[in-house]
Amino acid sequence: MSARSAKSFSISCARPRRAWACGVVALLTAVLLAAPAAAAKGKKPTDPAELFNPLLSIEYSHWLVGPIADVASAGEVEAYLALASDEEAARFIDEFWTRRAEGYGFFDKKPRQVFEERAAAADKRFTEGALPGRGTDRGRVWVVYGEPAEIVFEKPIDAGVPTLEVWKYGKDAAEGLDGQRPKRVYRFVEIDGSKVLFTGRYRPNPLDRRRDGF
């Protein structure tokens, strides 16, 4: 948004009748500005608000939210957020999976099919309240890397931290949909009914926690 547009927006918002519309526009503006800022820093966005493309229909605007963001490169995320039509989005998604059709060890299945099957299964296994299973921390790891070799539960050393759910992958684990091998261990801690990736610090307030990715 240019300085001139921002000034015009500020003046129009002064009218009470347009308060509701201004709120919507302000939200969309924040979303549009967030992604370029993250890209400029050389970091791939992880927050759902930064992965939402308001220029697309509901079918495509949320495509990056969830495990796709873990599979995509920073450049692909930036490119998708710059799309302005559903036709461009559909073509982008087809090309996205075509690029991954070779070199993966899924034998008789293409990566796109593996992703869709795992995402559907994750929705059944890991859904937490209104959040689909594929969008949860456990679901995202599972979609990208598949079933862990072992799942155990351990009591953390720090007092006050709930029992951790620990996923262990073998040293010979196959590459995931992101082209990388999984970490050997992923720990999840329950916060307000949700199992979130444990990064070493327990945050009982879900609004204060930071998703560090994999």
C-alpha positions as CSV (number, residue, x, y, z in Angstrom):
1,M,0.0,0.0,0.0
2,S,1.4,3.4,-1.0
3,A,1.6,6.4,1.3
4,R,-1.1,8.1,-0.8
5,S,-3.4,5.1,-0.5
6,A,-2.8,4.8,3.3
7,K,-3.6,8.5,3.7
8,S,-6.8,8.1,1.7
9,F,-7.8,5.1,3.7
10,S,-7.2,7.0,7.0
11,I,-9.5,9.8,5.9
12,S,-12.3,7.6,4.7
13,C,-12.2,5.6,8.0
14,A,-13.1,8.8,9.9
15,R,-16.7,8.3,8.9
16,P,-18.5,6.1,11.5
17,R,-20.6,4.4,8.8
18,R,-17.6,2.9,7.2
19,A,-16.0,1.5,10.4
20,W,-16.9,-2.1,9.7
21,A,-15.5,-1.9,6.1
22,C,-12.3,-0.2,7.4
23,G,-11.8,-3.0,9.8
24,V,-11.9,-5.6,7.0
25,V,-9.6,-3.5,4.8
26,A,-7.2,-3.0,7.6
27,L,-7.0,-6.8,8.2
28,L,-6.4,-7.6,4.5
29,T,-3.8,-4.8,4.4
30,A,-1.9,-6.3,7.3
31,V,-2.0,-9.8,5.7
32,L,-0.7,-8.4,2.4
33,L,2.2,-6.5,4.1
34,A,3.2,-9.4,6.4
35,A,4.3,-11.9,3.7
36,P,6.7,-9.5,1.8
37,A,8.2,-8.4,5.1
38,A,9.0,-12.0,6.1
39,A,10.4,-12.7,2.6
40,A,12.6,-9.7,2.8
41,K,14.2,-11.1,5.9
42,G,14.9,-14.4,4.0
43,K,12.6,-16.4,6.3
44,K,9.7,-18.6,5.2
45,P,6.4,-17.4,6.9
46,T,4.9,-19.8,9.4
47,D,2.0,-17.8,10.8
48,P,-1.4,-18.6,9.1
49,A,-2.1,-14.9,8.6
50,E,1.1,-14.6,6.6
51,L,0.3,-17.6,4.5
52,F,-3.2,-16.4,3.5
53,N,-3.7,-14.9,0.1
54,P,-6.8,-12.7,0.2
55,L,-6.7,-12.1,-3.6
56,L,-7.9,-15.7,-4.2
57,S,-11.2,-17.5,-3.6
58,I,-11.7,-19.6,-0.5
59,E,-10.7,-22.7,-2.4
60,Y,-7.2,-21.4,-2.9
61,S,-6.6,-18.6,-0.4
62,H,-5.7,-21.0,2.4
63,W,-3.7,-23.5,0.4
64,L,-0.4,-22.7,2.0
65,V,-1.8,-23.0,5.6
66,G,-0.8,-26.2,7.2
67,P,1.7,-28.9,6.0
68,I,2.0,-27.5,2.5
69,A,4.0,-24.6,4.0
70,D,6.5,-27.1,5.4
71,V,6.8,-28.8,2.0
72,A,7.2,-25.6,0.0
73,S,10.4,-23.7,-0.3
74,A,10.6,-20.0,0.8
75,G,10.6,-19.0,-2.9
76,E,7.5,-21.0,-3.7
77,V,5.7,-19.5,-0.7
78,E,6.5,-16.0,-1.8
79,A,5.5,-16.8,-5.4
80,Y,2.1,-18.2,-4.3
81,L,1.3,-15.2,-2.1
82,A,1.9,-13.0,-5.2
83,L,-0.8,-14.7,-7.3
84,A,-3.9,-12.7,-8.1
85,S,-6.3,-15.3,-9.7
86,D,-7.6,-18.8,-9.1
87,E,-6.4,-19.8,-12.6
88,E,-2.9,-18.9,-11.7
89,A,-3.2,-20.7,-8.4
90,A,-4.5,-23.9,-10.0
91,R,-1.6,-23.9,-12.5
92,F,0.9,-23.2,-9.7
93,I,-0.4,-26.1,-7.6
94,D,-0.2,-28.5,-10.6
95,E,3.4,-27.4,-11.3
96,F,4.3,-27.6,-7.6
97,W,3.5,-31.3,-7.5
98,T,4.9,-32.0,-11.0
99,R,8.3,-30.7,-9.8
100,R,8.1,-33.3,-7.0
101,A,7.0,-36.2,-9.1
102,E,10.6,-37.5,-9.6
103,G,13.2,-38.5,-7.0
104,Y,10.9,-39.4,-4.1
105,G,10.9,-43.0,-2.7
106,F,7.2,-43.5,-2.7
107,F,7.5,-46.1,-5.5
108,D,3.9,-46.6,-6.9
109,K,2.5,-43.4,-5.6
110,K,3.2,-39.8,-6.6
111,P,4.0,-37.2,-3.8
112,R,0.7,-35.4,-4.4
113,Q,-1.3,-38.6,-3.8
114,V,0.8,-39.4,-0.7
115,F,0.1,-35.9,0.6
116,E,-3.6,-36.1,0.1
117,E,-3.9,-39.5,1.7
118,R,-1.9,-38.5,4.7
119,A,-3.7,-35.2,5.1
120,A,-7.1,-37.0,5.1
121,A,-5.8,-39.5,7.6
122,A,-4.4,-36.7,9.8
123,D,-7.8,-35.0,9.9
124,K,-9.2,-38.2,11.4
125,R,-6.4,-38.8,13.9
126,F,-5.2,-35.4,15.1
127,T,-8.1,-32.9,14.8
128,E,-8.2,-30.7,17.8
129,G,-11.5,-28.8,18.3
130,A,-12.1,-26.7,15.2
131,L,-8.6,-27.1,13.9
132,P,-8.3,-29.9,11.2
133,G,-5.8,-32.6,12.0
134,R,-3.5,-31.6,9.1
135,G,-3.1,-28.2,10.7
136,T,-2.0,-29.4,14.1
137,D,1.6,-29.7,15.0
138,R,1.4,-33.5,15.2
139,G,-0.6,-33.7,12.0
140,R,1.9,-31.5,10.1
141,V,4.9,-33.7,11.2
142,W,2.9,-36.8,10.3
143,V,1.8,-35.6,6.9
144,V,5.4,-34.6,5.9
145,Y,7.3,-37.6,7.3
146,G,4.7,-40.3,7.9
147,E,4.3,-42.7,10.8
148,P,7.1,-42.5,13.4
149,A,9.0,-45.7,14.2
150,E,7.9,-45.4,17.9
151,I,5.7,-43.2,20.1
152,V,6.5,-43.1,23.8
153,F,5.6,-40.8,26.7
154,E,8.1,-39.2,29.1
155,K,8.0,-37.1,32.2
156,P,10.0,-33.9,31.7
157,I,12.7,-32.8,34.1
158,D,11.1,-29.4,34.6
159,A,8.4,-29.3,37.3
160,G,5.0,-28.2,36.1
161,V,5.4,-29.4,32.5
162,P,2.9,-32.1,31.5
163,T,4.0,-35.5,30.2
164,L,5.4,-35.3,26.7
165,E,4.3,-37.3,23.8
166,V,7.5,-38.3,22.0
167,W,7.8,-39.4,18.4
168,K,10.9,-41.3,17.3
169,Y,12.1,-41.8,13.8
170,G,14.8,-44.2,12.9
171,K,18.2,-43.1,11.6
172,D,17.3,-44.8,8.3
173,A,13.9,-43.1,8.0
174,A,13.0,-42.2,4.4
175,E,13.0,-38.6,3.1
176,G,9.8,-36.7,3.8
177,L,7.6,-34.7,1.3
178,D,10.0,-31.8,1.9
179,G,12.9,-33.8,0.6
180,Q,14.5,-34.0,4.0
181,R,14.9,-36.8,6.5
182,P,12.9,-36.2,9.7
183,K,14.6,-35.3,13.0
184,R,15.2,-38.4,15.2
185,V,12.9,-37.1,17.9
186,Y,9.8,-34.8,18.1
187,R,8.3,-33.9,21.4
188,F,4.8,-32.6,21.9
189,V,3.3,-31.0,25.0
190,E,-0.4,-30.4,25.8
191,I,-1.5,-26.8,26.2
192,D,-5.1,-26.0,26.7
193,G,-6.2,-29.2,25.0
194,S,-3.8,-29.0,22.1
195,K,-0.6,-31.0,21.5
196,V,2.0,-28.5,20.3
197,L,5.6,-29.0,19.3
198,F,7.8,-28.7,22.5
199,T,10.8,-26.5,21.9
200,G,12.2,-26.7,25.4
201,R,10.1,-24.0,27.0
202,Y,6.6,-24.6,28.3
203,R,4.2,-21.8,27.4
204,P,0.9,-22.4,29.1
205,N,-0.6,-19.4,27.3
206,P,-1.3,-20.5,23.6
207,L,-1.2,-16.9,22.5
208,D,2.4,-16.6,23.7
209,R,3.8,-19.7,22.1
210,R,6.0,-19.7,19.0
211,R,5.8,-22.3,16.3
212,D,9.4,-23.0,15.3
213,G,8.7,-25.5,12.6
214,F,10.5,-28.8,12.3
